[in-house]
């Protein structure tokens, strides 16, 4: 298959879309901090998903079905796995008592940091994978190429999937002020006890201090770093084209802010989602392990991932968790 990196027009189109949308988001629609309504969040969610789908259609006509399928599969895997991250964001904002007016700004800058981290992970990861193939081994009369890193990722993802299936509800009493992200900010800055609007820095008695909002950014960034440990290995099973992996990842991440505000209001719709995520992680892990012997095509992978996602959301609606269904009525 021809790589996306060999199509500069597609790369330019991707960059133009992302830059324009970010400028509109922060410079026009969210120039002043305000509470994001469900209607506004829905419009932004539809816009980001719509742009992602249009870009994948462009890939279909410019490169082919395989590129389209790989983009779609990587996009929905990242999107679904990121939902777990959003649940943690809800807990983080609650712990630090971040006013709703300032939450969008925190997510905006937090996700910009994630874009840089994902670039490092994806492009370096693809290069490492290329270097970790063992010499071909004859198994059942045919030469097989086993990749050490992908095999290790596969085992890890199966373990992560099993662990996710039996995971208990997040502990709402968790002390996020002791997380590595918070400690990092406290190590380099003195932090004030109170917010100063939506500012990351303030001046008290002539001394420049970081505000708790900067600490929240640190916690959000560290949380995303931890979740990337699951999501990045998972998409390596989809494609070895770093440009496809990165563009799909970025489109998925950029839509997270609006998805967060929808999720916070309609959390009951995702009460069973962790079962679906556990199955997706396990499926991707199995795909990595059996790839030297049997290749599961990108269109089939996409169909399986989409089916699991749809079924887990339907299960959440049909059999909502008791706690969620009661809270949604309040």
PAROTOR-982053 format. One record per residue: x, y, z of N, C-alpha, C in turn. Coordinates in steps of 0.05 Angstrom, whole numbers, plus 5000, padded with zeros to 4 digits. Example, Ala and Ser with C-alpha at 12.3 -4.5 7.8 and 13.67 -1.06 7.14 Angstrom:
2
- n_c1 n_c2 n_c3 ca_c1 ca_c2 ca_c3 c_c1 c_c2 c_c3
- 5264 4886 5156 5246 4910 5156 5264 4934 5156
- 5257 4955 5142 5273 4979 5143 5258 5001 5157
This chain:
330
- n_c1 n_c2 n_c3 ca_c1 ca_c2 ca_c3 c_c1 c_c2 c_c3
- 5017 4976 5000 5000 5000 5000 5017 5025 5000
- 5009 5045 4985 5023 5071 4984 5020 5085 5011
- 5041 5097 5021 5039 5110 5047 5029 5139 5045
- 5015 5148 5065 5004 5175 5066 5027 5195 5065
- 5050 5189 5077 5072 5207 5078 5082 5215 5050
- 5075 5198 5030 5083 5203 5003 5063 5221 4988
- 5043 5230 5002 5022 5247 4990 5022 5274 5004
- 5040 5292 4995 5042 5318 5009 5016 5334 5009
- 4999 5331 4989 4974 5346 4988 4956 5338 5012
- 4956 5312 5018 4940 5302 5041 4950 5313 5067
- 4977 5313 5070 4989 5324 5094 4983 5354 5098
- 4985 5368 5075 4979 5397 5076 4950 5402 5083
- 4932 5386 5072 4903 5389 5078 4898 5384 5107
- 4910 5363 5118 4908 5356 5146 4917 5380 5164
- 4941 5391 5158 4952 5413 5174 4934 5437 5172
- 4924 5444 5148 4907 5467 5145 4881 5464 5161
- 4869 5441 5160 4844 5436 5175 4848 5440 5205
- 4869 5427 5215 4875 5428 5244 4881 5457 5253
- 4898 5471 5238 4906 5498 5246 4881 5517 5245
- 4865 5516 5224 4842 5533 5222 4822 5527 5245
- 4817 5502 5250 4798 5495 5271 4807 5503 5299
- 4833 5500 5304 4844 5509 5330 4843 5539 5333
- 4848 5554 5312 4847 5583 5313 4818 5592 5317
- 4799 5579 5304 4771 5586 5308 4762 5579 5336
- 4771 5556 5345 4762 5546 5371 4771 5565 5393
- 4797 5571 5395 4808 5587 5417 4805 5617 5412
- 4809 5625 5386 4810 5654 5380 4783 5667 5375
- 4763 5651 5368 4736 5662 5361 4714 5652 5380
- 4709 5626 5379 4686 5615 5394 4691 5613 5424
- 4717 5610 5432 4722 5608 5461 4743 5629 5469
- 4741 5652 5457 4759 5674 5464 4757 5681 5494
- 4732 5681 5504 4727 5686 5532 4717 5660 5545
- 4728 5655 5569 4721 5630 5583 4691 5630 5590
- 4678 5608 5584 4650 5606 5591 4643 5576 5594
- 4621 5571 5607 4612 5543 5610 4601 5533 5583
- 4611 5509 5575 4603 5498 5549 4577 5483 5553
- 4557 5491 5537 4531 5477 5539 4531 5451 5524
- 4511 5434 5529 4509 5409 5514 4505 5413 5485
- 4490 5434 5478 4485 5440 5449 4511 5448 5435
- 4527 5465 5448 4552 5474 5437 4571 5450 5434
- 4572 5434 5455 4590 5410 5455 4582 5391 5433
- 4556 5388 5429 4546 5370 5408 4554 5380 5380
- 4552 5407 5376 4559 5418 5350 4589 5415 5344
- 4606 5419 5365 4634 5415 5361 4641 5386 5356
- 4627 5368 5371 4632 5339 5367 4626 5331 5339
- 4602 5339 5329 4594 5333 5302 4614 5344 5282
- 4623 5369 5287 4642 5382 5268 4668 5366 5266
- 4680 5358 5290 4705 5344 5289 4702 5316 5277
- 4681 5302 5285 4676 5275 5273 4671 5278 5243
- 4656 5298 5235 4650 5302 5207 4675 5307 5191
- 4692 5325 5201 4718 5331 5188 4736 5306 5186
- 4736 5290 5207 4752 5265 5207 4742 5246 5186
- 4715 5243 5184 4704 5225 5164 4709 5235 5135
- 4707 5262 5131 4712 5273 5105 4742 5269 5097
- 4760 5272 5116 4788 5268 5111 4793 5239 5103
- 4780 5220 5117 4783 5192 5110 4772 5186 5082
- 4751 5199 5074 4740 5196 5047 4760 5206 5027
- 4773 5229 5033 4794 5240 5016 4816 5219 5013
- 4824 5206 5034 4844 5185 5033 4836 5162 5015
- 4810 5156 5017 4800 5134 5000 4804 5140 4970
- 4797 5164 4962 4799 5171 4934 4827 5177 4925
- 4844 5186 4944 4872 5193 4936 4892 5170 4939
- 4886 5152 4958 4905 5130 4963 4892 5103 4959
- 4868 5099 4970 4854 5074 4966 4840 5064 4991
- 4827 5041 4988 4810 5029 5009 4827 5022 5034
- 4851 5012 5030 4867 5003 5053 4874 5027 5071
- 4882 5050 5059 4888 5074 5075 4863 5084 5089
- 4840 5083 5076 4815 5091 5088 4808 5073 5112
- 4811 5047 5109 4804 5028 5130 4824 5031 5154
- 4849 5035 5148 4869 5038 5169 4863 5064 5185
- 4857 5086 5171 4851 5111 5185 4827 5108 5203
- 4806 5096 5191 4781 5092 5206 4785 5075 5231
- 4799 5052 5228 4803 5034 5250 4819 5047 5272
- 4842 5061 5264 4859 5074 5284 4843 5097 5298
- 4827 5111 5282 4811 5134 5293 4792 5124 5315
- 4776 5103 5309 4756 5094 5327 4768 5079 5351
- 4791 5067 5347 4804 5054 5370 4814 5076 5390
- 4827 5097 5379 4836 5119 5396 4813 5133 5409
- 4791 5138 5394 4768 5152 5404 4756 5136 5427
- 4752 5110 5424 4739 5094 5444 4757 5091 5469
- 4783 5087 5465 4800 5084 5488 4803 5111 5504
- 4800 5133 5490 4802 5159 5503 4779 5165 5521
- 4756 5151 5517 4733 5156 5535 4740 5151 5564
- 4756 5130 5569 4765 5124 5596 4780 5148 5607
- 4796 5161 5590 4811 5184 5599 4792 5206 5607
- 4770 5209 5593 4751 5230 5600 4738 5226 5627
- 4733 5201 5634 4722 5195 5660 4741 5206 5682
- 4767 5203 5678 4786 5212 5697 4787 5243 5698
- 4783 5256 5674 4782 5285 5673 4760 5295 5691
- 4737 5282 5691 4714 5289 5707 4722 5289 5737
- 4736 5268 5745 4745 5265 5773 4766 5287 5780
- 4784 5292 5761 4805 5313 5765 4793 5340 5770
- 4774 5348 5752 4761 5374 5755 4745 5376 5781
- 4733 5353 5788 4718 5353 5813 4736 5356 5837
- 4759 5342 5837 4778 5343 5859 4789 5371 5864
- 4797 5384 5842 4808 5411 5844 4787 5433 5844
- 4762 5425 5842 4739 5444 5842 4743 5466 5820
- 4750 5457 5796 4754 5475 5774 4727 5485 5764
- 4722 5511 5764 4697 5522 5755 4692 5514 5725
- 4667 5509 5719 4660 5499 5692 4669 5519 5670
- 4670 5545 5677 4678 5565 5657 4706 5561 5648
- 4724 5549 5665 4752 5547 5658 4760 5520 5647
- 4741 5501 5647 4749 5473 5640 4756 5470 5611
- 4743 5485 5593 4750 5484 5565 4779 5492 5560
- 4787 5514 5573 4814 5524 5569 4835 5504 5578
- 4830 5491 5601 4848 5470 5611 4850 5447 5591
- 4828 5438 5581 4828 5416 5561 4841 5424 5535
- 4838 5449 5527 4850 5458 5502 4880 5456 5504
- 4892 5468 5525 4921 5468 5527 4931 5440 5534
- 4916 5425 5549 4924 5398 5556 4926 5380 5531
- 4906 5383 5513 4906 5367 5489 4927 5376 5469
- 4934 5402 5469 4956 5411 5452 4982 5398 5460
- 4986 5395 5486 5010 5380 5496 5009 5351 5488
- 4985 5340 5488 4982 5312 5480 4990 5308 5450
- 4984 5328 5433 4991 5326 5405 5021 5323 5401
- 5037 5337 5417 5066 5335 5415 5076 5308 5425
- 5065 5299 5447 5073 5273 5458 5066 5250 5439
- 5043 5251 5427 5034 5230 5409 5052 5229 5384
- 5062 5252 5375 5080 5253 5352 5105 5238 5358
- 5116 5243 5382 5141 5230 5390 5136 5199 5392
- 5115 5192 5406 5109 5163 5410 5105 5148 5383
- 5089 5160 5366 5081 5146 5341 5105 5144 5322
- 5118 5166 5316 5140 5165 5296 5164 5149 5306
- 5170 5152 5332 5193 5136 5343 5185 5107 5345
- 5159 5102 5352 5150 5074 5355 5150 5059 5329
- 5142 5072 5307 5142 5059 5281 5171 5052 5273
- 5189 5070 5278 5217 5064 5271 5229 5041 5288
- 5222 5040 5313 5231 5018 5331 5219 4991 5321
- 5194 4992 5313 5181 4967 5304 5195 4957 5279
- 5203 4975 5261 5217 4967 5236 5244 4953 5242
- 5256 4961 5265 5282 4950 5272 5281 4925 5289
- 5257 4916 5297 5254 4895 5316 5244 4868 5304
- 5245 4865 5278 5237 4840 5265 5260 4819 5268
- 5252 4795 5277 5272 4773 5279 5276 4761 5251
- 5299 4748 5247 5302 4734 5221 5280 4715 5216
- 5272 4711 5191 5249 4694 5184 5254 4665 5195
- 5233 4654 5206 5234 4627 5217 5214 4609 5202
- 5223 4585 5195 5205 4567 5181 5186 4554 5201
- 5161 4559 5199 5140 4547 5216 5119 4536 5198
- 5114 4509 5201 5095 4495 5184 5101 4498 5155
- 5127 4498 5149 5136 4498 5121 5137 4525 5108
- 5130 4546 5123 5130 4573 5111 5147 4592 5128
- 5161 4611 5115 5177 4631 5130 5159 4651 5145
- 5164 4655 5171 5148 4674 5186 5166 4695 5199
- 5157 4720 5197 5172 4742 5209 5158 4751 5235
- 5172 4747 5257 5161 4754 5283 5174 4780 5292
- 5157 4799 5301 5167 4825 5311 5166 4824 5342
- 5189 4829 5353 5192 4828 5383 5174 4849 5397
- 5175 4874 5387 5160 4895 5400 5130 4891 5398
- 5121 4884 5373 5093 4880 5369 5083 4856 5386
- 5099 4835 5389 5091 4812 5405 5089 4820 5435
- 5108 4836 5444 5106 4846 5472 5082 4864 5476
- 5077 4882 5456 5053 4899 5458 5028 4882 5458
- 5027 4861 5442 5004 4843 5441 4998 4831 5468
- 5019 4820 5481 5016 4808 5507 5006 4829 5528
- 5018 4853 5526 5010 4874 5545 4981 4882 5541
- 4972 4884 5515 4945 4893 5510 4924 4872 5519
- 4931 4847 5516 4913 4826 5525 4911 4827 5556
- 4933 4831 5569 4933 4835 5598 4916 4859 5606
- 4921 4882 5591 4906 4907 5597 4876 4903 5593
- 4869 4887 5572 4841 4882 5566 4828 4866 5589
- 4842 4845 5598 4831 4828 5620 4828 4845 5645
- 4848 4862 5650 4848 4879 5674 4825 4899 5672
- 4820 4910 5648 4799 4930 5644 4771 4917 5649
- 4768 4892 5642 4742 4879 5644 4734 4877 5674
- 4753 4873 5691 4747 4869 5719 4753 4894 5736
- 4758 4916 5722 4765 4940 5737 4741 4950 5754
- 4747 4960 5777 4725 4971 5794 4721 5001 5787
- 4700 5012 5797 4694 5040 5791 4717 5058 5801
- 4723 5080 5788 4744 5098 5796 4737 5108 5824
- 4758 5110 5841 4755 5120 5868 4753 5150 5868
- 4730 5160 5874 4726 5189 5872 4741 5204 5894
- 4752 5189 5914 4767 5202 5935 4796 5203 5929
- 4805 5194 5905 4833 5194 5899 4845 5222 5901
- 4870 5223 5912 4883 5248 5917 4901 5255 5892
- 4890 5271 5874 4904 5278 5850 4927 5298 5855
- 4927 5310 5879 4948 5329 5885 4975 5316 5889
- 4974 5289 5892 4999 5274 5896 5008 5261 5870
- 4994 5265 5848 5002 5253 5822 5028 5265 5812
- 5041 5251 5794 5067 5260 5783 5064 5287 5769
- 5041 5291 5755 5037 5317 5742 5036 5340 5761
- 5022 5337 5783 5020 5358 5803 5047 5363 5816
- 5061 5341 5823 5087 5344 5835 5107 5359 5817
- 5104 5353 5791 5122 5367 5772 5118 5397 5772
- 5093 5406 5773 5088 5435 5773 5098 5447 5800
- 5092 5433 5822 5100 5444 5848 5131 5445 5851
- 5145 5427 5836 5174 5427 5838 5186 5452 5825
- 5174 5462 5805 5186 5485 5790 5172 5512 5797
- 5148 5511 5809 5134 5536 5814 5122 5536 5843
- 5121 5559 5854 5104 5562 5878 5076 5566 5869
- 5058 5553 5882 5030 5552 5873 5012 5566 5893
- 4995 5584 5883 4976 5598 5900 4953 5579 5909
- 4939 5587 5929 4918 5570 5939 4891 5574 5924
- 4889 5597 5912 4864 5605 5899 4867 5609 5869
- 4845 5605 5854 4845 5610 5825 4845 5641 5821
- 4856 5649 5799 4855 5678 5791 4842 5678 5763
- 4816 5676 5762 4802 5674 5737 4812 5649 5722
- 4817 5652 5696 4827 5629 5680 4857 5631 5675
- 4871 5647 5692 4900 5650 5689 4915 5627 5700
- 4938 5621 5687 4956 5600 5697 4977 5611 5716
- 4980 5638 5716 4999 5651 5734 4986 5675 5746
- 4994 5682 5771 4983 5706 5784 5005 5719 5800
- 5000 5742 5811 5019 5757 5828 5006 5762 5855
- 5020 5752 5876 5011 5757 5903 5033 5769 5919
- 5028 5793 5930 5048 5807 5946 5074 5811 5931
- 5071 5817 5905 5095 5822 5888 5109 5797 5879
- 5099 5773 5886 5111 5748 5878 5094 5734 5857
- 5108 5726 5835 5094 5711 5814 5090 5682 5822
- 5065 5673 5821 5058 5646 5829 5042 5632 5807
- 5045 5606 5806 5027 5590 5789 5000 5587 5803
- 4979 5585 5788 4952 5581 5800 4946 5551 5800
- 4926 5542 5815 4918 5514 5815 4910 5504 5786
- 4903 5523 5768 4896 5515 5741 4920 5503 5727
- 4944 5513 5732 4968 5502 5720 4974 5474 5731
- 4967 5470 5757 4970 5443 5769 4952 5423 5755
- 4927 5432 5749 4908 5415 5736 4918 5407 5708
- 4931 5427 5694 4943 5421 5668 4963 5399 5671
- 4980 5401 5691 5001 5380 5696 4988 5353 5700
- 4967 5352 5716 4953 5326 5722 4941 5315 5696
- 4928 5333 5680 4916 5324 5655 4937 5313 5636
- 4959 5326 5633 4981 5317 5615 4992 5290 5624
- 4996 5287 5650 5007 5262 5660 4986 5239 5656
- 4961 5245 5660 4940 5226 5656 4939 5216 5627
- 4942 5235 5609 4942 5228 5580 4966 5211 5574
- 4989 5217 5586 5013 5201 5582 5009 5172 5590
- 4995 5168 5612 4990 5141 5621 4970 5126 5602
- 4950 5140 5593 4931 5128 5575 4943 5122 5548
- 4963 5138 5540 4976 5133 5514 4990 5106 5514
- 4998 5097 5538 5011 5070 5540 4993 5048 5529
- 4967 5051 5532 4948 5032 5521 4941 5038 5492
- 4934 5063 5486 4923 5069 5460 4944 5069 5438
- 4968 5078 5443 4989 5079 5422 4997 5051 5413
- 5003 5032 5431 5009 5005 5422 4986 4992 5406
- 4961 4999 5414 4938 4987 5400 4937 4995 5371
- 4943 5020 5364 4941 5028 5336 4964 5018 5320
- 4986 5010 5332 5008 4998 5317 5000 4972 5304
- 4979 4960 5313 4969 4935 5301 4954 4941 5275
- 4947 4967 5271 4930 4974 5248 4947 4981 5224
- 4969 4995 5228 4985 5005 5205 5013 5010 5214
- 5031 5009 5194 5059 5017 5199 5065 5044 5186
- 5044 5057 5177 5047 5083 5165 5043 5104 5187
- 5065 5117 5196 5063 5136 5218 5044 5160 5212
- 5043 5168 5187 5026 5191 5179 4996 5184 5183
- 4988 5160 5176 4961 5151 5179 4954 5149 5209
- 4973 5138 5224 4969 5135 5253 4967 5162 5267
- 4984 5180 5259 4984 5207 5272 4960 5223 5265
- 4953 5224 5239 4930 5241 5231 4904 5230 5244
- 4901 5204 5245 4876 5192 5257 4876 5198 5287
- 4900 5196 5299 4902 5201 5328 4896 5229 5335
- 4906 5248 5319 4901 5276 5324 4872 5284 5321
- 4860 5274 5299 4831 5280 5296 4815 5269 5319
- 4822 5245 5329 4807 5234 5351 4811 5250 5377
- 4836 5259 5382 4842 5274 5406 4829 5302 5406
- 4830 5315 5383 4820 5342 5381 4790 5343 5386
- 4776 5321 5382 4747 5321 5387 4741 5313 5416
- 4761 5309 5432 4757 5300 5460 4745 5321 5478
- 4753 5347 5473 4743 5368 5491 4712 5370 5490
- 4701 5371 5466 4672 5372 5463 4659 5347 5473
- 4672 5324 5468 4662 5298 5477 4661 5297 5508
- 4680 5310 5520 4681 5311 5550 4656 5324 5561
- 4648 5347 5549 4625 5361 5560 4599 5346 5554
- 4598 5331 5533 4575 5313 5528 4575 5290 5548
- 4598 5279 5552 4601 5256 5570 4593 5263 5598
- 4601 5287 5607 4595 5296 5634 4565 5298 5639
- 4549 5304 5618 4520 5307 5620 4505 5281 5614
- 4518 5263 5598 4504 5238 5591 4522 5214 5597
- 4532 5214 5622 4551 5193 5630 4538 5165 5630
- 4511 5165 5635 4497 5139 5636 4499 5124 5610
- 4503 5138 5587 4504 5125 5561 4530 5108 5558
- 4549 5110 5576 4574 5096 5573 4581 5078 5597
- 4560 5071 5613 4565 5056 5638 4576 5028 5633
- 4571 5017 5609 4581 4990 5603 4604 4991 5583
- 4613 5015 5577 4633 5018 5556 4660 5004 5563
- 4667 5003 5589 4692 4991 5596 4694 4962 5588
- 4671 4948 5586 4671 4920 5576 4679 4920 5547
- 4668 4939 5532 4675 4940 5503 4704 4947 5499
- 4714 4966 5515 4743 4973 5513 4761 4950 5520
- 4752 4934 5539 4768 4910 5547 4769 4891 5524
- 4747 4887 5510 4746 4869 5486 4763 4880 5464
- 4762 4906 5459 4778 4918 5438 4808 4915 5443
- 4816 4920 5468 4845 4917 5475 4854 4888 5471
- 4837 4869 5480 4844 4841 5477 4845 4833 5448
- 4826 4842 5432 4825 4836 5404 4850 4846 5389
- 4858 4871 5395 4882 4882 5383 4906 4867 5391
- 4908 4859 5417 4930 4844 5427 4933 4817 5412
- 4910 4803 5409 4910 4777 5395 4918 4781 5366
- 4908 4803 5354 4915 4809 5326 4945 4812 5323
- 4958 4825 5342 4987 4829 5341 5002 4802 5343
- 4992 4785 5361 5006 4760 5365 5004 4740 5342
- 4980 4740 5329 4976 4721 5308 4983 4731 5280
- 4991 4757 5279 4996 4769 5253 5017 4755 5236
- 5038 4743 5248 5057 4728 5231 5045 4703 5218
- 5023 4694 5230 5011 4669 5220 4985 4674 5205
- 4970 4694 5214 4945 4700 5200 4940 4730 5202
- 4937 4743 5179 4933 4772 5178 4903 4779 5178
- 4894 4794 5198 4867 4804 5198 4867 4831 5184
- 4852 4833 5162 4853 4857 5145 4842 4882 5160
- 4850 4905 5151 4841 4930 5163 4811 4934 5161
- 4798 4928 5138 4768 4930 5138 4755 4912 5158
- 4765 4888 5162 4753 4869 5181 4758 4879 5210
- 4782 4890 5215 4788 4901 5241 4770 4924 5248
- 4765 4941 5228 4747 4964 5231 4719 4954 5238
- 4710 4934 5223 4682 4924 5228 4680 4912 5256
- 4700 4898 5266 4700 4886 5292 4700 4908 5314
- 4718 4927 5311 4719 4949 5331 4693 4965 5332
- 4682 4972 5309 4657 4987 5307 4634 4971 5320
- 4633 4945 5315 4612 4928 5326 4613 4927 5356
- 4637 4924 5367 4641 4923 5396 4632 4950 5409
- 4640 4972 5396 4633 4998 5407 4602 5002 5407
- 4590 4996 5385 4561 4999 5383 4546 4982 5403
- 4554 4957 5405 4541 4938 5424 4545 4947 5453
- 4569 4958 5460 4573 4966 5488 4557 4991 5495
- 4553 5009 5475 4537 5033 5481 4507 5025 5483
- 4498 5007 5465 4471 4997 5467 4466 4983 5493
- 4486 4967 5502 4483 4953 5528 4481 4973 5551
- 4495 4996 5548 4494 5017 5569 4466 5029 5570
- 4453 5032 5547 4427 5044 5546 4405 5024 5555
- 4408 4999 5547 4388 4979 5554 4390 4970 5583
- 4415 4966 5592 4420 4956 5620 4438 4976 5634
- 4428 5000 5640 4446 5020 5653 4453 5011 5681
- 4476 5020 5690 4484 5014 5718 4464 5028 5736
- 4458 5015 5759 4438 5026 5777 4445 5055 5785
- 4470 5059 5793 4479 5085 5802 4476 5106 5781
- 4483 5098 5755 4481 5117 5733 4452 5125 5726
- 4434 5104 5726 4407 5109 5719 4393 5127 5739
- 4401 5123 5765 4389 5140 5786 4399 5169 5783
- 4425 5172 5778 4436 5199 5776 4426 5213 5752
- 4420 5199 5731 4411 5212 5707 4383 5223 5709
- 4368 5212 5730 4340 5222 5734 4340 5247 5750
- 4362 5252 5765 4363 5275 5783 4363 5301 5767
